[in-house]
Amino acid sequence: MTEQGTVIKANSKFATIKIERHSGCAHCNHAEMCGLSSGKKYATIEAPNTIDAKVGDRVNVQIEGGSATKTATLAYLLPLLAGLLFFVLSYLLTWPEWAMVLSFVVGVAMAYLITALVFRRLKNANSVKITFVEVQNEQT
């Protein structure tokens, strides 16, 4: 997806871009991945400065489209599958109903913890590919 932002810090190798939060971000479970928590109006991202953008420039940046799909799949599907797996295992072990429900909750919670750790690692590794497309206008 292509986003517009303003360069707030730049050098010859990297630029930091401030991107305005969109209404669709409010419902996104992986907003933390790109730096958009629910209370923030802007995200700041860092990308290689391949087009020599300067502070104050409005720029278009391309954010790898597959990242959002992979992240959403990980955020939603993994906890659900883990919960169902724990539930089925407890059913096969003929545990009481309360224990089956508890095992489902434990499975979901464990998967969310693992997902949070994976997101933190991916965020630190800059796994989301961000590239500059163009400078819209240059400040004088």
Secondary structure as a PSIPRED ss2 file (coil, helix, strand):
# PSIPRED VFORMAT (PSIPRED V4.0)

   1 M C   1.000  0.000  0.000
   2 T E   0.000  0.000  1.000
   3 E E   0.000  0.000  1.000
   4 Q E   0.000  0.000  1.000
   5 G E   0.000  0.000  1.000
   6 T E   0.000  0.000  1.000
   7 V E   0.000  0.000  1.000
   8 I E   0.000  0.000  1.000
   9 K E   0.000  0.000  1.000
  10 A E   0.000  0.000  1.000
  11 N C   1.000  0.000  0.000
  12 S C   1.000  0.000  0.000
  13 K C   1.000  0.000  0.000
  14 F E   0.000  0.000  1.000
  15 A E   0.000  0.000  1.000
  16 T E   0.000  0.000  1.000
  17 I E   0.000  0.000  1.000
  18 K E   0.000  0.000  1.000
  19 I E   0.000  0.000  1.000
  20 E E   0.000  0.000  1.000
  21 R C   1.000  0.000  0.000
  22 H C   1.000  0.000  0.000
  23 S H   0.000  1.000  0.000
  24 G H   0.000  1.000  0.000
  25 C H   0.000  1.000  0.000
  26 A H   0.000  1.000  0.000
  27 H H   0.000  1.000  0.000
  28 C C   1.000  0.000  0.000
  29 N C   1.000  0.000  0.000
  30 H C   1.000  0.000  0.000
  31 A H   0.000  1.000  0.000
  32 E H   0.000  1.000  0.000
  33 M H   0.000  1.000  0.000
  34 C H   0.000  1.000  0.000
  35 G C   1.000  0.000  0.000
  36 L C   1.000  0.000  0.000
  37 S C   1.000  0.000  0.000
  38 S C   1.000  0.000  0.000
  39 G C   1.000  0.000  0.000
  40 K C   1.000  0.000  0.000
  41 K C   1.000  0.000  0.000
  42 Y E   0.000  0.000  1.000
  43 A E   0.000  0.000  1.000
  44 T E   0.000  0.000  1.000
  45 I E   0.000  0.000  1.000
  46 E E   0.000  0.000  1.000
  47 A E   0.000  0.000  1.000
  48 P E   0.000  0.000  1.000
  49 N C   1.000  0.000  0.000
  50 T C   1.000  0.000  0.000
  51 I C   1.000  0.000  0.000
  52 D C   1.000  0.000  0.000
  53 A C   1.000  0.000  0.000
  54 K C   1.000  0.000  0.000
  55 V C   1.000  0.000  0.000
  56 G C   1.000  0.000  0.000
  57 D C   1.000  0.000  0.000
  58 R E   0.000  0.000  1.000
  59 V E   0.000  0.000  1.000
  60 N E   0.000  0.000  1.000
  61 V E   0.000  0.000  1.000
  62 Q E   0.000  0.000  1.000
  63 I E   0.000  0.000  1.000
  64 E C   1.000  0.000  0.000
  65 G H   0.000  1.000  0.000
  66 G H   0.000  1.000  0.000
  67 S H   0.000  1.000  0.000
  68 A H   0.000  1.000  0.000
  69 T H   0.000  1.000  0.000
  70 K H   0.000  1.000  0.000
  71 T H   0.000  1.000  0.000
  72 A H   0.000  1.000  0.000
  73 T H   0.000  1.000  0.000
  74 L H   0.000  1.000  0.000
  75 A H   0.000  1.000  0.000
  76 Y H   0.000  1.000  0.000
  77 L H   0.000  1.000  0.000
  78 L H   0.000  1.000  0.000
  79 P H   0.000  1.000  0.000
  80 L H   0.000  1.000  0.000
  81 L H   0.000  1.000  0.000
  82 A H   0.000  1.000  0.000
  83 G H   0.000  1.000  0.000
  84 L H   0.000  1.000  0.000
  85 L H   0.000  1.000  0.000
  86 F H   0.000  1.000  0.000
  87 F H   0.000  1.000  0.000
  88 V H   0.000  1.000  0.000
  89 L H   0.000  1.000  0.000
  90 S H   0.000  1.000  0.000
  91 Y H   0.000  1.000  0.000
  92 L H   0.000  1.000  0.000
  93 L C   1.000  0.000  0.000
  94 T C   1.000  0.000  0.000
  95 W C   1.000  0.000  0.000
  96 P C   1.000  0.000  0.000
  97 E H   0.000  1.000  0.000
  98 W H   0.000  1.000  0.000
  99 A H   0.000  1.000  0.000
 100 M H   0.000  1.000  0.000
 101 V H   0.000  1.000  0.000
 102 L H   0.000  1.000  0.000
 103 S H   0.000  1.000  0.000
 104 F H   0.000  1.000  0.000
 105 V H   0.000  1.000  0.000
 106 V H   0.000  1.000  0.000
 107 G H   0.000  1.000  0.000
 108 V H   0.000  1.000  0.000
 109 A H   0.000  1.000  0.000
 110 M H   0.000  1.000  0.000
 111 A H   0.000  1.000  0.000
 112 Y H   0.000  1.000  0.000
 113 L H   0.000  1.000  0.000
 114 I H   0.000  1.000  0.000
 115 T H   0.000  1.000  0.000
 116 A H   0.000  1.000  0.000
 117 L H   0.000  1.000  0.000
 118 V H   0.000  1.000  0.000
 119 F H   0.000  1.000  0.000
 120 R H   0.000  1.000  0.000
 121 R H   0.000  1.000  0.000
 122 L H   0.000  1.000  0.000
 123 K H   0.000  1.000  0.000
 124 N H   0.000  1.000  0.000
 125 A C   1.000  0.000  0.000
 126 N C   1.000  0.000  0.000
 127 S C   1.000  0.000  0.000
 128 V C   1.000  0.000  0.000
 129 K C   1.000  0.000  0.000
 130 I E   0.000  0.000  1.000
 131 T E   0.000  0.000  1.000
 132 F E   0.000  0.000  1.000
 133 V E   0.000  0.000  1.000
 134 E E   0.000  0.000  1.000
 135 V E   0.000  0.000  1.000
 136 Q E   0.000  0.000  1.000
 137 N E   0.000  0.000  1.000
 138 E C   1.000  0.000  0.000
 139 Q C   1.000  0.000  0.000
 140 T C   1.000  0.000  0.000
